[in-house]
Structure formats: structure tokens, C-alpha cells
């Protein structure tokens, strides 16, 4: 007597959604997607991945300040005393986190320097606004204007990362130092 598998309605819905997502993503596919073996993914996982890809492709490119209504603006740091600046900085960090923007590698900046970085570089930056609950933007605050990872190497990189950098760059990294301004900033939840 042959055993017949009768799929549950949830399974059928999941497969139908998968077919819809594959159709929707088709115009955006390129050779990079061929490196992912979807046959190894459970269908619900593949669906979440395809939904995130579609969200990315369709997301508007908007300056971070304009992610807020009204758009965020910070007055120049030189117009604030230390207490006002500290308060405004943490208020801004919390607002950024409310839009799932996480600031990474900030402990080498004073409050005034971090405030200025947010005002001058982060707020005006045009970034795709992907509105998915699991999507966090990690803003790497360690790169300098030339894109050099010297602050990251100096304050944050592990020994293994520093060794890898030496191999790749064929030069010595800066001497390691402890970041002078430790902060407990909000972080994205760990992926499960």
C-alpha cells in the first residue's frame, strides 16, 4: 500500500509564496545569485531570503536624516556645551537605533567627535531604506576619509584580523591601543 504525503495547507501556502517570490525577483537576478544553492535551504528560509532581496532591490535611496519625520538635523557641535552635546548625542543614537541603524566602532571618538561624525557623514548619507524587522544597518565608524581601516586595526581588530591585514597589505598595522571612550551603544540582536 503506497504512502501518500498530503501537504499541510501551510506547506502549500509556503510553496505558492515561493513561486511568487521567484517570479518577482527574476528581473533583478544576475550571476551573483547563482552562487547560492537554494536546494539546500528550507522553503521558509528561502522565502525570507527572497523577500529581503526584493526589499533591497525596491528600497528607496534616501539620506538617513530623511528617514525621520521631520528629518533629523543637528546643530553644529561648537554651539553646544558638553552637557547639551552629550544629551543630544544619546538622543540621536536612540533615534538612529529606532530605525535599526547601529553605530559600530565608536569608542575611539570623543562625544563631540562622534556627534560631528553623525551630523556631517551619517545624516547626509544616502542609504537604501530596507524596512524589514530583521534588517539593521551597521555604520562602521572606524574608517577614515580615505577608507583606511587604521582606527579599526588600532582599537578593534583581533590578533588574527591584524595578521590577515599584514598578509594582504604587506605592511605593519598601527600599534594596538585601548579605545579611550568606551560606550555601551545599542546593538542589533544576535541572529538566531
N, C-alpha and C positions, 0 to 999 in steps of 0.2 A: 504494500500500500504506500504510494508516494506521499511524502510530507509536503505540504504546500505552505509557503510563508505568506501570510496575509499582512501586508504592511499596516501599521497603525496610521490613523489619519495625520498625526504629527509628522511621520516619516514622509508621507505623500506630500504634505504641505512644504516640507523642507526641500524635497526634490523639485517640486514645481518652482519654488523660490530660487533654487539653484539654477534652473534653466532660464528663468527671467534675468537673473544677475549676469549669467554668461552672455545672454543676448545684449544686455545693456552695456557691458564692458567691452564688447567686441570692437567698437570704433577706436578705443584707446589702447588696444594691445600693440605691443612691439616685441622685439626679440628678447627683451629682458624677462618677460613673463614666462618664456619657455624654460627658464632655469628652475621654475617651481613645479614640483611633481604633485599635482593636485590629487592624484590617485592615492597618495599616502595620507591625505587629510580626511578626517571625518567630514561629512557633508555640512553639518552645522558650523564647523570651523572654517571650511572653505567659504561658506556664505558670509561669515563675519569678515573674512579677509577681502572678499569681492566687494562687500558693502563699504569697507574702508577705502579700497581703491577707487570706487566710484565717487565716494565723498571727496577724496583728494582731487580727482580729476574735475569735479564740478564746483569745487570750493572757489569762492571769490578771493582775489588777491587784494588785501586791504591793509592799510597801515594799522599797526597794533593799537594806536591811540583811538582809531575809529571803530574798534571792536566794541566800544563802550558808547552808551547814550546818556548824556552827551559825551563827545570824545574827550579822552583824558588829556590834560595839559598840566605841566609842572612849571612853576615859576623858576627863574634862574636860582641856582643854589646860593649865589652871592647875596641874594635878598633875604635869606633866612638865617636866623641864629641856629646854633647847634640843636637846641631842643625842638624848635619848629621843624627843622630838617629831619631829625630822627623820626618825629611823629608822622610827617608827610611821607617819608620813605617807607615806613612799615605799613601805612595805609595803602600806599601804591603797590607794595609787594602783595598784600592781601587781595587787592583788586585784580592784579595780574593773575594770581592763583585762582580767583573765582572764574576766570576764563581759561583755566587749565594751562597757564603759562608758568613754567618753573624756571627760576634763575639758578643756574649751576655755576660752581667755581667762583664764588664772590668774596671769599674770606681774605683775599689779598687787597681788597678795596676798603678804604675808609667809608663811612656812611656818606660823606659828601661826594666822594668819587663814584660810588655806586649810584647815588641819586642822579648825578650828572650823566652817567652812562645810560641810565633808563631814559632820561629826558632827551639826550642827543642821539642815541643809537637805537634803543629799543622801541620807543614810541613811534618814531617815523618809519620804522622798517616795515616794508610791505611783505606780508606773510599770508599764505593760504589759510583761510579760516575754516578748518575742518571741524564741524560741530558734531563730534561723536563722543559719547561719555567716556570711552577709554583712551581718547586721544589727548596727549599732553605735548605741548611744545617745550622743549628743553633749550633754553637760551644759554649757550656756552659763553660765559663772561671772561674766559681765560685768554682768548685770542687777542693779540694786539692788532693795531691798524693794518699791519702788513700780513695778517693771518698767521703769524708765527706763534707757535704754542709755548713760548718761553715761560709765561706765568704758570701754565699748566704743568710744564716739566719741573719748574722750581718748587711749586707748592702742592700739587695734587697727584702727579703721576706715580704709579707704583714703581718699584725697582725694575720689574720686568718690562713695563712700558718704557721706562727710561732706556733700558738696554736695547729694546727694539728700535727706539728712535736713533740711538747711536749707530746701529747697523744700517738703518735706512738713510740717515743723513751724513754719516761718516764725519761726525764732529761731536765734541763733548757737550752734554747738556749743562745748563747753569747749575750752580751748587744748590742743593736742596735746602729749603728753609721752611719753617713752620709759618703758616699764614697768620698775619698779625691781627686780623679782625674776625675771629670765629663767630659765626652766626648759625642759628637754627632756623633756616628758612623752610617754608612749606615744601613738601616733596610729593611727587606723584606716587600713588600706591604701587606696591610691588605687583608685577604681573603674576597671575596665577597659572 
